[in-house]
Amino acid sequence: MATKKELPKPNPTHRSLKPDGSDENKGSYFRRIEDIKKGLKEIDASSLPPGGRFLFLYYGCEKLGKGIVGIKEEWEAEAAYDRGLELADLKSATKAMKLPVKDGELDTLFLSSSKASARHWRNEIVHNFGPSNVKNVIAHSTVLNQRMHEFLEKSTPAVLNYLKANYAHLLP
């Protein structure tokens, strides 16, 4: 039986909370979150077929979600990104940080038990890859790709602004 990892310890003065996306601050939340958009641009996600776009958008949303939880908990970024993403933790963090996202939007992305969620179809592709699940992802991707894109577009600037407003004192 797998044991649950111990929660990381808060470290509110760790350099990974600095609102600085420079090369000198690689590994910070700010840099990692800025890199989501850069990565999607680099792969030209908007030009990919729906199934490919779905996977890249999902991984971007998951990366942002892990960052949101880690920032709220004031964990070192490396520890936050080493953990799985728990939907309840993400919902709590988005409320605490006053981010512009509703629980229902998060359910659409990350509720594993819902066959309408992006996480469900990502799990199906990863754990049971085959033509039927690829067809299902493509069928659901019209709605889910739009929802994931909206989550990234609304939440990314809000999270970066949260870091600037709450951790500017960590800058030199």
GROMACS elastic network, one bead per residue, 0.5 to 0.9 nm:
[ bonds ]
;  ai    aj funct       b0    kb
    3     6     6  0.89948   500
    4     7     6  0.88203   500
    5     8     6  0.87168   500
    5    83     6  0.80717   500
    7    79     6  0.88344   500
    7    83     6  0.89791   500
    8    11     6  0.89491   500
    8    73     6  0.88274   500
    8    75     6  0.61986   500
    8    76     6  0.78944   500
    8    79     6  0.64205   500
    8    80     6  0.76783   500
    9    73     6  0.85137   500
    9    74     6  0.81236   500
    9    75     6  0.62237   500
    9    76     6  0.82184   500
   10    70     6  0.89729   500
   10    73     6  0.61786   500
   10    76     6  0.73618   500
   11    14     6  0.55558   500
   11    17     6  0.89952   500
   11    73     6  0.86363   500
   11    74     6  0.56250   500
   11    75     6  0.56400   500
   11    76     6  0.64303   500
   12    15     6  0.88178   500
   12    17     6  0.73785   500
   12    73     6  0.86132   500
   12    74     6  0.52006   500
   12    75     6  0.73374   500
   12    76     6  0.83726   500
   12   167     6  0.86262   500
   13    16     6  0.84306   500
   13    17     6  0.71595   500
   13    18     6  0.83842   500
   13    74     6  0.84027   500
   13   167     6  0.83863   500
   13   170     6  0.67492   500
   14    17     6  0.59136   500
   14    18     6  0.76339   500
   14    74     6  0.82715   500
   14    75     6  0.81203   500
   14    76     6  0.63244   500
   14    77     6  0.88204   500
   14   170     6  0.82478   500
   15    18     6  0.53787   500
   15    25     6  0.76884   500
   15    28     6  0.69448   500
   15    76     6  0.80332   500
   15   170     6  0.72458   500
   15   171     6  0.86814   500
   16    19     6  0.82867   500
   16    20     6  0.88063   500
   16    25     6  0.74088   500
   16    26     6  0.83138   500
   16    27     6  0.64655   500
   16    29     6  0.57407   500
   16    30     6  0.77528   500
   16    31     6  0.88449   500
   16    75     6  0.86255   500
   16    76     6  0.60085   500
   16    77     6  0.56963   500
   16    78     6  0.83237   500
   17    20     6  0.84345   500
   17    28     6  0.61867   500
   17    29     6  0.60827   500
   17    30     6  0.73503   500
   17    71     6  0.70516   500
   17    74     6  0.74764   500
   17    75     6  0.84757   500
   17    76     6  0.74649   500
   17    77     6  0.75970   500
   17   163     6  0.70086   500
   17   167     6  0.65087   500
   17   170     6  0.77615   500
   18    21     6  0.84399   500
   18    25     6  0.79980   500
   18    28     6  0.68643   500
   18    29     6  0.77151   500
   18    30     6  0.71490   500
   18   163     6  0.71364   500
   18   164     6  0.78789   500
   18   167     6  0.58562   500
   18   168     6  0.66613   500
   18   169     6  0.82401   500
   18   170     6  0.56383   500
   18   171     6  0.62269   500
   19    28     6  0.80549   500
   19    29     6  0.78125   500
   19    30     6  0.55498   500
   19    31     6  0.82957   500
   19   160     6  0.71846   500
   19   161     6  0.84665   500
   19   162     6  0.88268   500
   19   163     6  0.53412   500
   19   164     6  0.51755   500
   19   165     6  0.86406   500
   19   166     6  0.87692   500
   19   167     6  0.63944   500
   19   168     6  0.62571   500
   19   170     6  0.80401   500
   19   171     6  0.74646   500
   20    23     6  0.88710   500
   20    24     6  0.85733   500
   20    25     6  0.63867   500
   20    26     6  0.89520   500
   20    28     6  0.75748   500
   20    29     6  0.86367   500
   20    30     6  0.59360   500
   20    31     6  0.68138   500
   20   163     6  0.89913   500
   20   164     6  0.84431   500
   20   168     6  0.88603   500
   20   171     6  0.77673   500
   21    24     6  0.80254   500
   21    25     6  0.61303   500
   21    26     6  0.72074   500
   21    28     6  0.73243   500
   21    29     6  0.83335   500
   21    30     6  0.53730   500
   21    32     6  0.80033   500
   21    33     6  0.88559   500
   21    34     6  0.72025   500
   21    35     6  0.89468   500
   22    25     6  0.53690   500
   22    26     6  0.69489   500
   22    30     6  0.89728   500
   22    31     6  0.70401   500
   23    26     6  0.54849   500
   23    31     6  0.82900   500
   25    28     6  0.58364   500
   25    30     6  0.85753   500
   25    31     6  0.70706   500
   26    29     6  0.87305   500
   26    30     6  0.88386   500
   26    31     6  0.61424   500
   26    32     6  0.76581   500
   27    30     6  0.82780   500
   27    31     6  0.64476   500
   27    32     6  0.62433   500
   27    77     6  0.69227   500
   27    78     6  0.72272   500
   28    31     6  0.52630   500
   28    32     6  0.60813   500
   28    33     6  0.84649   500
   28    76     6  0.84215   500
   28    77     6  0.62109   500
   28    78     6  0.83873   500
   29    32     6  0.50781   500
   29    33     6  0.59027   500
   29    34     6  0.83781   500
   29    67     6  0.62632   500
   29    68     6  0.87652   500
   29    70     6  0.84802   500
   29    71     6  0.75075   500
   29    76     6  0.87595   500
   29    77     6  0.60118   500
   29   160     6  0.86236   500
   29   163     6  0.85326   500
   30    33     6  0.53166   500
   30    34     6  0.61071   500
   30    35     6  0.85293   500
   30    67     6  0.89303   500
   30   159     6  0.84909   500
   30   160     6  0.62887   500
   30   163     6  0.73973   500
   31    34     6  0.51233   500
   31    35     6  0.60477   500
   31    36     6  0.89479   500
   32    35     6  0.50511   500
   32    36     6  0.67786   500
   32    63     6  0.81801   500
   32    64     6  0.84217   500
   32    67     6  0.81707   500
   32    77     6  0.89007   500
   33    36     6  0.54669   500
   33    37     6  0.77419   500
   33    60     6  0.87221   500
   33    63     6  0.75177   500
   33    64     6  0.61715   500
   33    67     6  0.73092   500
   33   156     6  0.70085   500
   33   159     6  0.84520   500
   33   160     6  0.77916   500
   34    37     6  0.60372   500
   34    38     6  0.67843   500
   34    39     6  0.89384   500
   34   156     6  0.77994   500
   34   160     6  0.82295   500
   35    39     6  0.58142   500
   35    40     6  0.84522   500
   36    39     6  0.51666   500
   36    40     6  0.62766   500
   36    41     6  0.86283   500
   36    59     6  0.88294   500
   36    60     6  0.56149   500
   36    61     6  0.84702   500
   36    63     6  0.76890   500
   36    64     6  0.77938   500
   36   152     6  0.86859   500
   36   156     6  0.89927   500
   37    40     6  0.51395   500
   37    41     6  0.61494   500
   37    42     6  0.85567   500
   37    60     6  0.79845   500
   37   152     6  0.83173   500
   37   156     6  0.88839   500
   38    41     6  0.50655   500
   38    42     6  0.60474   500
   38    43     6  0.87276   500
   39    43     6  0.62915   500
   39    44     6  0.83606   500
   39    45     6  0.86623   500
   39    56     6  0.88697   500
   39    60     6  0.85341   500
   40    43     6  0.53597   500
   40    44     6  0.59568   500
   40    45     6  0.52811   500
   40    46     6  0.79854   500
   40    53     6  0.89641   500
   40    56     6  0.70235   500
   40    57     6  0.75953   500
   40    60     6  0.79265   500
   41    45     6  0.63358   500
   41    46     6  0.79694   500
   42    45     6  0.77894   500
   43    46     6  0.85854   500
   43    47     6  0.86859   500
   43    48     6  0.83528   500
   43    56     6  0.86482   500
   44    47     6  0.56428   500
   44    48     6  0.68456   500
   44    53     6  0.89751   500
   45    48     6  0.51843   500
   45    49     6  0.84607   500
   45    52     6  0.76831   500
   45    53     6  0.53599   500
   45    54     6  0.88273   500
   45    56     6  0.69780   500
   45    57     6  0.78355   500
   46    49     6  0.83124   500
   46    50     6  0.88361   500
   46    53     6  0.67759   500
   47    50     6  0.87611   500
   47    53     6  0.79062   500
   48    51     6  0.78602   500
   48    52     6  0.57807   500
   48    53     6  0.54073   500
   49    52     6  0.54951   500
   49    53     6  0.61343   500
   49    54     6  0.85747   500
   49   138     6  0.87565   500
   50    53     6  0.50711   500
   50    54     6  0.59724   500
   50    55     6  0.88440   500
   50   137     6  0.83292   500
   50   138     6  0.59416   500
   50   139     6  0.88802   500
   50   141     6  0.60380   500
   50   142     6  0.72568   500
   50   145     6  0.77166   500
   51    54     6  0.50146   500
   51    55     6  0.65992   500
   51   134     6  0.71842   500
   51   135     6  0.85270   500
   51   137     6  0.61592   500
   51   138     6  0.51802   500
   51   139     6  0.88726   500
   51   141     6  0.66744   500
   52    55     6  0.53774   500
   52    56     6  0.65198   500
   52    57     6  0.86539   500
   52   138     6  0.89735   500
   53    56     6  0.53135   500
   53    57     6  0.59812   500
   53    58     6  0.83777   500
   53   141     6  0.83422   500
   53   145     6  0.71931   500
   54    57     6  0.52887   500
   54    58     6  0.59897   500
   54    59     6  0.86566   500
   54   118     6  0.82177   500
   54   122     6  0.84330   500
   54   137     6  0.77061   500
   54   138     6  0.81513   500
   54   141     6  0.60994   500
   54   142     6  0.88848   500
   54   144     6  0.74562   500
   54   145     6  0.56342   500
   54   148     6  0.83599   500
   55    58     6  0.51012   500
   55    59     6  0.62353   500
   55    60     6  0.86169   500
   55   122     6  0.70118   500
   56    59     6  0.52457   500
   56    60     6  0.62300   500
   56    61     6  0.86909   500
   57    60     6  0.50241   500
   57    61     6  0.61567   500
   57    62     6  0.85971   500
   57   145     6  0.69011   500
   57   148     6  0.61589   500
   57   149     6  0.68397   500
   57   152     6  0.84491   500
   58    61     6  0.50534   500
   58    62     6  0.61123   500
   58    63     6  0.85405   500
   58   109     6  0.80213   500
   58   118     6  0.69671   500
   58   119     6  0.76670   500
   58   122     6  0.75667   500
   58   145     6  0.82002   500
   58   148     6  0.67261   500
   59    62     6  0.50445   500
   59    63     6  0.60936   500
   59    64     6  0.85844   500
   60    63     6  0.51228   500
   60    64     6  0.62294   500
   60    65     6  0.85719   500
   60   148     6  0.85349   500
   60   152     6  0.76384   500
   61    64     6  0.50714   500
   61    65     6  0.60215   500
   61    66     6  0.86220   500
   61   109     6  0.81659   500
   61   148     6  0.65362   500
   61   149     6  0.83960   500
   61   151     6  0.72678   500
   61   152     6  0.63657   500
   62    66     6  0.61617   500
   62    67     6  0.85172   500
   62    85     6  0.72292   500
   62   109     6  0.89343   500
   62   110     6  0.84155   500
   63    66     6  0.52631   500
   63    67     6  0.62503   500
   63    68     6  0.87257   500
   63    81     6  0.74571   500
   63    85     6  0.88793   500
   64    67     6  0.50035   500
   64    68     6  0.61707   500
   64    69     6  0.87794   500
   64   152     6  0.76109   500
   64   155     6  0.82996   500
   64   156     6  0.74198   500
   64   159     6  0.88245   500
   65    68     6  0.50829   500
   65    69     6  0.63900   500
   65    70     6  0.86201   500
   65    85     6  0.70023   500
   65    87     6  0.88322   500
   65    90     6  0.64102   500
   66    69     6  0.52767   500
   66    70     6  0.61225   500
   66    71     6  0.85727   500
   66    80     6  0.62049   500
   66    81     6  0.59844   500
   66    82     6  0.89379   500
   66    83     6  0.78233   500
   66    84     6  0.76508   500
   66    85     6  0.58055   500
   66    86     6  0.85912   500
   66    90     6  0.77105   500
   67    70     6  0.50460   500
   67    71     6  0.59630   500
   67    72     6  0.84749   500
   67    77     6  0.72643   500
   67    80     6  0.67563   500
   67    81     6  0.70854   500
   67   159     6  0.87716   500
   68    71     6  0.52579   500
   68    72     6  0.61818   500
   68    73     6  0.86043   500
   68    90     6  0.69425   500
   68    93     6  0.64767   500
   68    94     6  0.70942   500
   68    97     6  0.84544   500
   68   159     6  0.71227   500
   69    72     6  0.52531   500
   69    73     6  0.61702   500
   69    74     6  0.84151   500
   69    75     6  0.85958   500
   69    80     6  0.74120   500
   69    85     6  0.81844   500
   69    86     6  0.88436   500
   69    89     6  0.64276   500
   69    90     6  0.56033   500
   69    91     6  0.87896   500
   69    92     6  0.82893   500
   69    93     6  0.55340   500
   69    94     6  0.79620   500
   70    73     6  0.51067   500
   70    74     6  0.57578   500
   70    75     6  0.51350   500
   70    76     6  0.72237   500
   70    77     6  0.64854   500
   70    79     6  0.80111   500
   70    81     6  0.78577   500
   70    93     6  0.86697   500
   71    75     6  0.64333   500
   71    76     6  0.82586   500
   71    77     6  0.78122   500
   71    80     6  0.83753   500
   71    93     6  0.83782   500
   71   159     6  0.88224   500
   71   163     6  0.80473   500
   72    75     6  0.79709   500
   72    92     6  0.89095   500
   72    93     6  0.56400   500
   72    94     6  0.82979   500
   72    96     6  0.73473   500
   72    97     6  0.69266   500
   73    80     6  0.89741   500
   73    93     6  0.79906   500
   74    77     6  0.84447   500
   75    78     6  0.82434   500
   75    79     6  0.66040   500
   75    80     6  0.62253   500
   76    79     6  0.55391   500
   76    80     6  0.64974   500
   76    81     6  0.89616   500
   77    80     6  0.50364   500
   77    81     6  0.61802   500
   77    82     6  0.85192   500
   78    81     6  0.53552   500
   78    82     6  0.62002   500
   79    82     6  0.50808   500
   79    83     6  0.67467   500
   80    83     6  0.56353   500
   80    84     6  0.83651   500
   80    85     6  0.89586   500
   81    84     6  0.76326   500
   81    85     6  0.87253   500
   83    86     6  0.89889   500
   85    88     6  0.89318   500
   85    89     6  0.77097   500
   85    90     6  0.74560   500
   85   110     6  0.86751   500
   86    89     6  0.53511   500
   86    90     6  0.63522   500
   86    91     6  0.88173   500
   86   110     6  0.84527   500
   87    90     6  0.50213   500
   87    91     6  0.61565   500
   87    92     6  0.86013   500
   87   106     6  0.75241   500
   87   107     6  0.77454   500
   87   110     6  0.62890   500
   87   111     6  0.68722   500
   87   112     6  0.89061   500
   88    91     6  0.51644   500
   88    92     6  0.62167   500
   88    93     6  0.86018   500
   89    92     6  0.51409   500
   89    93     6  0.60910   500
   89    94     6  0.86462   500
   90    93     6  0.50409   500
   90    94     6  0.60911   500
   90    95     6  0.85905   500
   90   106     6  0.81336   500
   91    94     6  0.53020   500
   91    95     6  0.63418   500
   91    96     6  0.86862   500
   91   101     6  0.89130   500
   91   102     6  0.82245   500
   91   103     6  0.62488   500
   91   106     6  0.72948   500
   92    95     6  0.53172   500
   92    96     6  0.61906   500
   92    97     6  0.86449   500
   93    96     6  0.50367   500
   93    97     6  0.60025   500
   93    98     6  0.82759   500
   93    99     6  0.85318   500
   94    97     6  0.51863   500
   94    98     6  0.58318   500
   94    99     6  0.51251   500
   94   100     6  0.78562   500
   94   101     6  0.70479   500
   94   102     6  0.84148   500
   94   103     6  0.88392   500
   95    99     6  0.64135   500
   95   100     6  0.87589   500
   95   101     6  0.83976   500
   95   102     6  0.86411   500
   96    99     6  0.79511   500
   97   158     6  0.89753   500
   97   159     6  0.81132   500
   97   162     6  0.73030   500
   98   101     6  0.84306   500
   98   158     6  0.87468   500
   99   102     6  0.85667   500
   99   154     6  0.85382   500
   99   155     6  0.65427   500
   99   158     6  0.62416   500
   99   159     6  0.72920   500
   99   162     6  0.87803   500
  100   151     6  0.88848   500
  100   154     6  0.66676   500
  100   155     6  0.64594   500
  100   158     6  0.74650   500
  101   104     6  0.84153   500
  101   105     6  0.65626   500
  101   106     6  0.73967   500
  101   151     6  0.73420   500
  101   154     6  0.77448   500
  101   155     6  0.71875   500
  102   105     6  0.53154   500
  102   106     6  0.66097   500
  102   107     6  0.88218   500
  103   106     6  0.50794   500
  103   107     6  0.61630   500
  103   108     6  0.87091   500
  104   108     6  0.62606   500
  104   109     6  0.87644   500
  105   108     6  0.51391   500
  105   109     6  0.65801   500
  105   110     6  0.87517   500
  105   147     6  0.75247   500
  105   151     6  0.78905   500
  106   109     6  0.51149   500
  106   110     6  0.58177   500
  106   111     6  0.74050   500
  106   151     6  0.84866   500
  107   110     6  0.52091   500
  107   112     6  0.84217   500
  107   114     6  0.81646   500
  107   117     6  0.68707   500
  107   118     6  0.89392   500
  108   111     6  0.64285   500
  108   114     6  0.80351   500
  108   116     6  0.67660   500
  108   118     6  0.65449   500
  108   119     6  0.83522   500
  108   144     6  0.76633   500
  108   147     6  0.77546   500
  108   148     6  0.88843   500
  109   112     6  0.86514   500
  109   116     6  0.86268   500
  109   117     6  0.51710   500
  109   119     6  0.59861   500
  109   120     6  0.86004   500
  109   144     6  0.74783   500
  109   147     6  0.75672   500
  109   148     6  0.69316   500
  109   151     6  0.88887   500
  110   113     6  0.89229   500
  110   114     6  0.86698   500
  110   117     6  0.61630   500
  110   118     6  0.62714   500
  110   120     6  0.75873   500
  111   114     6  0.57012   500
  111   115     6  0.86401   500
  111   116     6  0.86056   500
  111   117     6  0.59261   500
  111   118     6  0.79282   500
  111   119     6  0.64936   500
  111   120     6  0.71907   500
  112   115     6  0.76311   500
  112   117     6  0.67763   500
  112   118     6  0.81835   500
  112   119     6  0.55659   500
  112   121     6  0.86734   500
  112   123     6  0.82069   500
  113   116     6  0.87773   500
  113   117     6  0.80201   500
  113   119     6  0.88122   500
  113   120     6  0.68239   500
  114   117     6  0.54435   500
  114   118     6  0.88048   500
  114   119     6  0.85244   500
  114   120     6  0.65023   500
  115   118     6  0.82820   500
  115   119     6  0.87655   500
  115   120     6  0.58046   500
  115   121     6  0.72108   500
  116   119     6  0.87772   500
  116   120     6  0.72261   500
  116   121     6  0.79033   500
  116   140     6  0.74436   500
  116   144     6  0.84459   500
  117   120     6  0.53356   500
  117   121     6  0.67118   500
  117   122     6  0.87523   500
  117   140     6  0.87331   500
  117   144     6  0.75116   500
  118   121     6  0.53209   500
  118   122     6  0.60571   500
  118   123     6  0.85457   500
  118   137     6  0.85667   500
  118   140     6  0.83174   500
  118   141     6  0.83523   500
  118   144     6  0.62214   500
  118   145     6  0.85171   500
  118   148     6  0.82950   500
  119   123     6  0.59922   500
  119   124     6  0.84905   500
  120   123     6  0.51825   500
  120   124     6  0.62325   500
  120   125     6  0.87815   500
  121   125     6  0.61732   500
  121   126     6  0.85347   500
  121   133     6  0.76018   500
  121   134     6  0.88816   500
  121   136     6  0.76584   500
  121   137     6  0.60207   500
  121   140     6  0.84006   500
  122   125     6  0.52051   500
  122   126     6  0.61484   500
  122   127     6  0.85065   500
  122   137     6  0.79848   500
  123   126     6  0.50885   500
  123   127     6  0.57918   500
  123   128     6  0.77436   500
  124   127     6  0.53534   500
  124   128     6  0.51710   500
  124   129     6  0.66570   500
  124   133     6  0.64807   500
  124   134     6  0.88147   500
  124   137     6  0.87751   500
  125   128     6  0.54768   500
  125   130     6  0.73633   500
  125   133     6  0.61346   500
  125   134     6  0.68382   500
  125   137     6  0.79409   500
  126   129     6  0.59460   500
  128   133     6  0.74525   500
  129   132     6  0.82734   500
  129   133     6  0.64202   500
  129   134     6  0.72691   500
  130   133     6  0.56424   500
  130   134     6  0.62232   500
  130   135     6  0.87579   500
  131   134     6  0.50042   500
  131   135     6  0.61114   500
  131   136     6  0.85846   500
  132   135     6  0.51508   500
  132   136     6  0.62472   500
  132   137     6  0.87349   500
  133   137     6  0.60939   500
  133   138     6  0.85024   500
  134   137     6  0.51192   500
  134   138     6  0.62156   500
  134   139     6  0.85628   500
  135   138     6  0.50929   500
  135   139     6  0.60656   500
  135   140     6  0.86574   500
  136   140     6  0.61815   500
  136   141     6  0.83403   500
  137   140     6  0.51741   500
  137   141     6  0.56989   500
  138   142     6  0.74091   500
  139   142     6  0.69145   500
  139   143     6  0.87588   500
  140   143     6  0.60449   500
  140   144     6  0.61305   500
  140   145     6  0.82829   500
  141   145     6  0.51988   500
  141   146     6  0.79465   500
  142   145     6  0.56447   500
  142   146     6  0.65334   500
  142   147     6  0.89264   500
  143   146     6  0.53802   500
  143   147     6  0.63317   500
  143   148     6  0.87748   500
  144   148     6  0.60322   500
  144   149     6  0.84155   500
  145   148     6  0.51633   500
  145   149     6  0.60365   500
  145   150     6  0.85369   500
  146   149     6  0.50980   500
  146   150     6  0.61226   500
  146   151     6  0.86294   500
  147   150     6  0.50778   500
  147   151     6  0.61698   500
  147   152     6  0.87117   500
  148   151     6  0.50562   500
  148   152     6  0.62809   500
  148   153     6  0.85939   500
  149   152     6  0.52456   500
  149   153     6  0.61038   500
  149   154     6  0.85861   500
  150   153     6  0.50608   500
  150   154     6  0.59426   500
  150   155     6  0.81744   500
  151   154     6  0.53854   500
  151   155     6  0.57030   500
  151   156     6  0.79112   500
  152   155     6  0.53959   500
  152   156     6  0.55066   500
  152   157     6  0.85782   500
  153   156     6  0.59135   500
  153   157     6  0.72720   500
  154   157     6  0.65728   500
  154   158     6  0.68663   500
  155   158     6  0.50654   500
  155   159     6  0.60345   500
  155   160     6  0.85933   500
  156   159     6  0.52740   500
  156   160     6  0.62516   500
  156   161     6  0.85865   500
  157   160     6  0.51038   500
  157   161     6  0.60079   500
  157   162     6  0.84656   500
  158   161     6  0.50981   500
  158   162     6  0.60927   500
  158   163     6  0.87306   500
  159   163     6  0.63146   500
  159   164     6  0.86935   500
  160   163     6  0.51526   500
  160   164     6  0.63269   500
  160   165     6  0.87000   500
  161   165     6  0.60472   500
  161   166     6  0.84875   500
  162   165     6  0.51243   500
  162   166     6  0.59801   500
  162   167     6  0.80924   500
  163   166     6  0.52976   500
  163   167     6  0.54184   500
  163   168     6  0.72776   500
  164   167     6  0.56807   500
  164   168     6  0.52825   500
  164   169     6  0.89473   500
  165   168     6  0.62670   500
  166   169     6  0.77045   500
  167   170     6  0.56502   500
  167   171     6  0.77224   500
  168   171     6  0.55394   500
  168   172     6  0.88795   500
  169   172     6  0.78295   500
